[in-house]
Amino acid sequence: MKFSKTHITTTLITSFALLTNAIDLEIGNKDSVCNAATDITKGIMDYYLGIRENGTIGMFQQPYYWWESGLAFGGMIDTWKFCNNDTYVSIIQDAINAQKGPHNDFTDVTNQTDVEANDDQLFWGFTVMEAAERDFPNNNDNDPSYAQMALDVYNSMAPRWDSDNCGGGLRWQILSNMSGWDYKSTIATSGVYALAGRLARYTNNDDFIKSADRILRWMKQSMFVYQKDDQDFYTVNDGAEIENGSCAVVNGAVWSYNFATMIMGTAYLYNTTNGDSKWGNELDKFIGGVEHYMLNTTGNNVLFEYQCDQWNRCNNDQRAFRAIVARVLGNVVQLAPNTGYASRAMKIINDSAEGAAQACSGGSDGKTCGINWGVNGWDGMYGLGEQIAALEVIQNTLIEQVPAPCTEDTCGEDVDDDDNISTIPVPTSTRVFTDVHTKTHVETVTISTIDEVFYTGN
């Protein structure tokens, strides 16, 4: 951020000397939290291209991908709401308008035409949904509403549900010539689930609940969401390769952002169904999965990335995943208030925020954020993902002081959802097949055992 990679060794030596310049944080104190958010956001903007000469509006510098730009702006929308901070309003508006594409659904975007994947589009969908729910100002009256854009994202993604292979789910990629086309992806599938849950609450339209319910049924059936007999929490697996139309071997890699999207959708469904125990039970087990896998028990029970952090091998994508986790834990606090779910989520946020503040003590400014929130200081790591994750977890310590997300009937704008919703079909079995002689073949689905797995997200 304030230095090059060649300086990592020397900064590691001096990191604890810089601790006196760390982010000063009083949990839940608005002035303290918002001062911290201001410092961290300045670090985020160090990576932003949209205000540089010949830079692309809405994009951060390489090696950060398009999806992470959407993630960053979603967090900055919350900073605007939580802290009454207007500094970056026009930058966020310009970024959304520049990247929304000709159909207002973040497809066919000029700088992403040949590389966009389902998860890329998804995170920009979350950004405009966040803008709608936080009543973020539109650039001008001629722009489509944020809620309408979020619906457009959902309606462009839901028809990609692929019943012909594995009985359902979404592929990782949109384009058949891209590596990952033959991979049924949890983040893509759970992202549509999350958007369905949010739109169900926003519009009060039960068709979204129907789709979300079907997605969750398929994910359980396919063991993308899995509960072992001796456990009271879910494991959310990463996906599966399509082989002969089947997803027989599930990738057992466990990533925090997959849990985050499942928690997101479930929290919204719990709220919109007035605390239906069906969704409460699901929420309990998804939060339990985060508590089991994603808290560093050797470092103050703070959020960490189970699949890569324990080996110090997280790539640029994975170093940003905790940002969406922190945001959805805030969703739980708002959407399931005065419940055990909310208190568990708030504890994770507060414990992790204290560690994140200590980790934001590096670089020449003394406030550059590291990845490890459990070492009471800066670990020598830095990047856009580290900044976004720290921002989200710190500002969400204020979540109990923030108004509930808008709906159409409260502070939101109307959307045209009448007879205009892509409904997910009833999932078909991925395990039972009948041949031409009407003999039934039962397929065994297995989950791969993974000690270390790393992918770039390309």
C-alpha positions in Angstrom: 0.0 0.0 0.0 2.6 2.5 1.1 5.5 0.4 0.1 6.6 -2.3 -2.4 6.8 -6.0 -1.9 10.6 -5.8 -1.6 10.1 -4.1 1.7 8.2 -6.9 3.4 11.2 -8.3 5.3 12.2 -5.0 6.9 8.6 -4.0 7.7 8.1 -7.3 9.5 11.0 -6.5 11.8 9.6 -3.0 12.6 5.9 -3.9 12.7 5.5 -4.0 16.4 7.3 -0.7 16.7 4.6 0.7 14.6 1.9 -0.6 16.8 1.5 2.7 18.6 0.1 4.0 15.3 -2.5 1.2 15.1 -6.1 1.9 14.5 -7.6 3.2 17.7 -10.9 1.4 18.2 -13.6 1.5 20.9 -16.0 -1.2 20.0 -19.5 0.2 19.3 -18.5 3.8 19.7 -19.6 5.6 16.6 -16.9 8.3 16.5 -14.1 5.7 17.2 -15.4 3.2 14.6 -16.0 5.8 12.0 -12.6 7.3 12.4 -11.2 3.8 12.0 -13.3 3.3 8.9 -12.1 6.6 7.4 -8.4 5.5 7.8 -9.0 2.1 6.4 -11.0 3.4 3.4 -8.1 5.7 2.5 -6.1 2.6 2.2 -8.7 1.0 0.0 -8.6 4.0 -2.3 -4.8 3.6 -2.7 -5.7 0.7 -5.0 -8.4 2.3 -7.0 -7.9 3.0 -10.7 -11.1 5.1 -11.3 -9.6 8.4 -10.2 -6.3 7.9 -11.9 -5.4 9.2 -15.3 -6.5 6.7 -17.9 -7.8 4.4 -15.2 -10.9 2.3 -15.5 -13.8 3.6 -13.5 -15.1 0.9 -11.1 -11.9 -1.1 -11.2 -9.1 -1.6 -8.7 -5.5 -2.2 -9.9 -4.2 -5.7 -10.8 -4.0 -8.3 -9.5 -7.5 -7.6 -8.0 -10.4 -8.9 -10.1 -13.7 -7.4 -10.9 -15.7 -9.3 -8.3 -13.6 -7.7 -5.5 -14.4 -4.2 -6.9 -18.0 -5.0 -6.3 -17.2 -6.3 -2.8 -15.3 -3.1 -2.0 -18.0 -0.7 -3.1 -20.7 -2.7 -1.2 -18.7 -2.1 2.0 -18.2 1.5 1.2 -22.0 1.9 0.8 -22.3 0.7 4.4 -19.6 3.1 5.5 -21.7 5.9 4.0 -24.8 4.7 5.9 -23.2 3.8 9.2 -21.0 6.8 9.5 -22.8 9.5 7.5 -19.7 9.8 5.4 -20.4 11.4 2.0 -16.7 11.4 0.8 -17.0 8.7 -1.7 -20.7 8.9 -2.8 -20.0 10.1 -6.4 -17.1 7.6 -6.8 -19.4 4.7 -5.8 -22.2 6.0 -8.1 -19.9 6.4 -11.0 -18.4 2.9 -10.4 -21.9 1.3 -10.5 -22.9 3.2 -13.6 -19.7 2.4 -15.4 -19.9 -1.3 -14.7 -23.6 -2.1 -14.8 -23.5 -3.0 -18.5 -26.0 -2.3 -21.3 -28.7 -4.4 -19.7 -28.3 -3.0 -16.2 -27.5 -6.4 -14.8 -23.7 -6.4 -14.9 -23.4 -8.6 -18.0 -21.7 -7.7 -21.3 -19.6 -5.2 -19.4 -16.9 -3.9 -21.8 -13.9 -4.7 -19.7 -15.3 -8.1 -18.6 -17.0 -9.5 -21.8 -14.7 -12.5 -22.3 -13.9 -13.4 -18.7 -17.0 -12.7 -16.5 -18.1 -15.7 -14.3 -21.3 -16.2 -12.3 -19.6 -15.2 -9.0 -18.3 -12.0 -10.5 -21.7 -10.8 -11.5 -23.1 -12.0 -8.2 -21.0 -9.6 -6.1 -22.0 -6.6 -8.1 -25.6 -7.8 -7.6 -24.9 -7.7 -3.8 -23.6 -4.2 -4.2 -26.7 -2.8 -5.8 -28.9 -4.8 -3.4 -26.9 -3.1 -0.6 -27.5 0.3 -2.2 -31.2 -0.4 -2.4 -31.5 -1.6 1.2 -29.4 1.3 2.6 -31.3 3.9 0.6 -28.1 5.0 -1.2 -28.7 8.0 -3.5 -28.9 7.5 -7.2 -26.7 9.6 -9.4 -29.7 11.1 -11.3 -33.4 10.3 -11.8 -32.8 8.7 -15.2 -30.7 5.9 -13.7 -32.4 2.5 -13.1 -33.1 2.0 -9.4 -30.6 -0.1 -7.5 -33.4 -2.6 -6.5 -34.3 -3.0 -10.2 -30.7 -3.7 -11.1 -30.5 -6.3 -8.3 -33.7 -8.0 -9.7 -32.1 -7.9 -13.2 -29.0 -9.7 -11.8 -31.2 -12.3 -10.3 -33.3 -12.7 -13.4 -30.2 -13.1 -15.6 -28.6 -15.7 -13.2 -31.5 -17.9 -12.2 -32.2 -19.1 -15.8 -28.6 -20.5 -15.8 -29.9 -23.2 -13.4 -28.7 -26.4 -15.0 -31.1 -29.3 -14.4 -29.6 -31.4 -17.1 -26.4 -31.9 -15.2 -26.3 -33.1 -11.6 -30.0 -32.3 -11.2 -29.5 -28.5 -10.8 -27.1 -25.8 -9.6 -25.1 -23.2 -11.4 -21.8 -23.7 -13.2 -18.9 -21.5 -12.1 -18.5 -20.0 -15.5 -21.0 -18.3 -17.8 -19.0 -18.9 -21.0 -18.5 -22.5 -22.1 -14.9 -21.8 -23.4 -13.7 -20.8 -19.9 -11.9 -23.1 -17.5 -14.5 -24.0 -14.8 -17.4 -24.4 -17.2 -17.7 -28.0 -16.1 -17.7 -27.1 -12.4 -20.9 -26.8 -10.4 -20.1 -24.0 -8.1 -21.4 -23.4 -4.5 -20.6 -19.7 -4.6 -22.6 -19.2 -7.8 -25.5 -21.3 -6.7 -25.6 -20.0 -3.1 -25.4 -16.5 -4.5 -28.7 -16.9 -6.3 -30.1 -18.3 -3.1 -28.9 -15.2 -1.2 -30.3 -12.8 -3.8 -33.6 -14.7 -3.7 -33.8 -14.3 0.1 -33.0 -10.6 -0.1 -35.5 -9.9 -2.8 -38.1 -12.0 -1.0 -37.9 -9.6 1.9 -37.6 -6.5 -0.2 -40.6 -7.2 -2.4 -42.6 -9.4 -0.1 -43.0 -11.8 -3.1 -43.3 -15.5 -2.1 -42.0 -16.6 -5.5 -38.5 -15.8 -4.3 -39.0 -17.9 -1.2 -40.1 -20.8 -3.4 -36.9 -20.5 -5.4 -34.6 -20.2 -2.4 -36.2 -23.3 -0.8 -35.6 -25.3 -4.0 -32.0 -24.2 -4.2 -31.3 -25.2 -0.6 -33.0 -28.6 -1.1 -30.7 -29.2 -4.1 -27.6 -28.1 -2.3 -28.3 -30.5 0.6 -29.2 -33.3 -1.8 -26.0 -32.8 -3.7 -23.9 -32.6 -0.5 -22.8 -29.1 -1.2 -24.4 -28.4 2.1 -23.7 -31.3 4.4 -24.3 -32.3 8.0 -22.5 -35.2 9.5 -24.5 -37.4 11.9 -22.4 -36.5 14.9 -22.4 -32.7 14.2 -24.9 -29.9 14.9 -23.6 -27.6 12.2 -23.3 -27.6 8.4 -20.2 -28.0 6.3 -20.5 -26.0 3.1 -18.4 -27.6 0.4 -17.1 -25.8 -2.6 -18.7 -27.6 -5.5 -18.2 -30.5 -7.9 -16.9 -31.3 -11.3 -19.5 -32.5 -13.8 -18.7 -36.0 -15.1 -21.1 -37.7 -17.4 -23.9 -35.4 -16.2 -23.2 -36.2 -12.6 -21.6 -34.6 -9.6 -20.5 -37.7 -7.9 -17.4 -36.3 -6.1 -17.9 -33.2 -4.1 -14.9 -30.8 -3.6 -14.5 -30.7 0.2 -12.7 -27.4 0.3 -14.3 -25.1 2.9 -14.3 -21.4 2.2 -15.8 -18.7 4.4 -17.6 -16.8 1.6 -19.7 -19.9 0.8 -20.9 -19.9 4.4 -21.5 -16.2 4.1 -23.8 -16.4 1.1 -25.8 -19.2 2.8 -26.1 -17.2 6.0 -27.1 -14.1 4.0 -30.0 -15.8 2.2 -31.1 -17.7 5.3 -31.1 -14.6 7.6 -33.3 -12.7 5.1 -35.7 -15.7 4.8 -35.9 -16.0 8.5 -36.8 -12.3 8.8 -39.3 -12.2 5.9 -41.1 -15.3 7.3 -41.4 -13.6 10.7 -39.0 -15.9 12.4 -40.1 -19.2 11.0 -38.3 -21.9 12.9 -37.6 -23.7 9.6 -35.3 -21.0 8.6 -34.1 -20.4 12.2 -32.9 -24.0 12.4 -31.0 -23.6 9.1 -29.5 -20.3 10.3 -28.3 -22.0 13.5 -26.4 -24.6 11.6 -24.8 -22.2 9.1 -23.6 -20.0 11.9 -22.4 -23.1 13.7 -20.3 -23.9 10.6 -18.6 -20.5 10.8 -17.9 -21.0 14.5 -16.5 -24.5 13.9 -14.3 -23.8 10.8 -13.6 -20.0 10.6 -12.6 -19.0 14.1 -8.9 -19.2 14.8 -8.8 -21.0 18.1 -5.0 -20.3 18.5 -5.5 -16.6 18.0 -8.3 -15.1 20.1 -11.2 -16.7 18.3 -11.1 -14.2 15.5 -12.3 -14.9 11.9 -9.7 -16.5 9.7 -9.7 -18.4 6.4 -9.7 -22.1 7.4 -8.7 -23.5 4.0 -5.5 -21.5 3.5 -4.7 -19.2 6.4 -3.3 -22.0 8.6 -0.6 -22.6 6.0 -0.1 -18.9 5.2 -1.1 -19.6 1.6 -4.2 -17.4 1.0 -4.2 -15.8 -2.5 -5.6 -12.4 -3.3 -9.2 -13.6 -3.7 -9.2 -15.6 -0.5 -7.7 -12.7 1.6 -10.9 -10.8 0.9 -13.5 -13.5 1.8 -13.9 -12.4 5.4 -15.3 -9.1 4.3 -18.5 -10.7 3.1 -18.6 -12.9 6.2 -18.4 -9.8 8.5 -21.2 -8.1 6.5 -23.6 -11.0 6.7 -23.0 -11.5 10.4 -24.2 -7.9 10.6 -27.2 -9.0 8.6 -28.0 -11.7 11.2 -27.9 -9.1 14.0 -30.4 -6.8 12.2 -32.7 -9.5 10.8 -32.8 -11.8 13.8 -32.6 -9.3 16.7 -32.9 -10.4 20.3 -32.1 -14.0 19.4 -29.2 -16.3 20.1 -28.3 -16.1 16.5 -27.7 -12.4 16.8 -25.7 -12.6 20.0 -23.4 -15.3 18.4 -22.9 -13.2 15.3 -22.2 -10.0 17.4 -19.6 -11.8 19.5 -17.7 -12.9 16.3 -17.9 -9.4 15.0 -16.6 -7.7 18.1 -13.8 -10.2 18.9 -12.6 -10.0 15.3 -12.9 -6.2 15.1 -10.5 -5.8 18.1 -8.0 -8.1 16.3 -8.5 -6.3 13.0 -7.8 -2.9 14.6 -4.5 -4.3 16.0 -3.6 -5.8 12.6 -4.1 -2.3 11.0 -0.7 -1.1 12.3 1.7 -1.6 9.4 3.2 0.3 6.6 4.6 3.8 6.5 1.3 5.2 7.7 1.1 2.8 10.7 -2.4 1.9 9.7 -2.0 -0.5 6.9 -4.0 -3.7 7.6 -2.6 -7.2 7.7 -4.4 -10.6 7.3 -3.9 -12.2 10.7 -6.2 -10.7 13.3 -4.9 -13.0 16.1 -1.4 -11.8 16.7 -2.0 -8.4 18.4 -0.2 -6.5 15.7 0.6 -6.3 12.0 1.9 -9.5 10.3 3.6 -7.9 7.3 0.8 -8.7 4.8 -1.0 -6.1 3.0 -3.4 -5.6 0.0 -6.9 -4.7 -1.0 -8.5 -7.8 0.5 -6.9 -7.1 3.9 -8.3 -3.5 3.9 -11.8 -4.5 2.8 -12.1 -7.3 5.4 -10.9 -5.0 8.2 -13.3 -2.2 7.2 -16.3 -4.6 7.1 -15.7 -6.2 10.5 -14.9 -2.9 12.3 -17.8 -0.9 11.0 -20.2 -3.8 11.7 -19.6 -3.3 15.4 -22.1 -0.4 14.9 -24.8 -2.7 13.3 -27.2 -2.5 16.3 -27.3 1.3 15.8 -28.1 1.1 12.1 -31.7 1.2 10.7 -33.0 -2.1 9.3 -32.5 -2.6 5.6 -35.2 -0.9 3.4 -38.0 -2.7 1.7 -40.3 -1.5 -1.0 -42.8 -0.6 1.7 -40.4 1.3 3.9 -37.6 3.4 2.5 -37.0 1.5 -0.8 -37.9 2.1 -4.4 -40.5 0.0 -6.3 -39.3 -2.8 -8.6 -41.2 -4.4 -11.5 -41.5 -7.9 -10.2 -45.0 -8.7 -11.3 -44.9 -11.7 -13.7 -41.2 -11.0 -14.1 -39.4 -13.4 -11.9 -37.3 -16.4 -13.0 -38.3 -19.2 -10.7 -35.9 -22.0 -10.0 -37.4 -25.4 -11.0 -38.0 -28.2 -8.6 -34.6 -30.0 -8.2 -34.2 -33.5 -9.7 -32.3 -36.3 -8.0 -28.6 -36.4 -8.6 -28.2 -39.9 -7.3 -30.9 -42.2 -8.8 -30.9 -43.1 -12.5 -33.0 -45.6 -14.6 -31.5 -47.2 -17.7 -33.4 -48.4 -20.8 -34.3 -51.7 -19.1 -35.9 -49.8 -16.2 -33.3 -51.0 -13.8 -32.5 -48.5 -11.1 -28.9 -47.6 -10.5 -28.1 -45.8 -7.3 -25.1 -43.6 -7.4 -22.9 -43.0 -4.4 -21.9 -39.4 -3.8 -18.6 -38.9 -1.9 -16.9 -35.8 -0.5 -13.2 -35.5 -1.3 -10.8 -35.2 1.6 -8.8 -32.1 1.3 -5.9 -31.0 3.5 -4.7 -28.1 1.4 -6.3 -26.7 -1.7 -5.6 -23.4 -3.4 -7.2 -21.8 -6.5 -6.7 -18.5 -8.0 -10.3 -17.6 -8.9 -9.3 -16.9 -12.5 
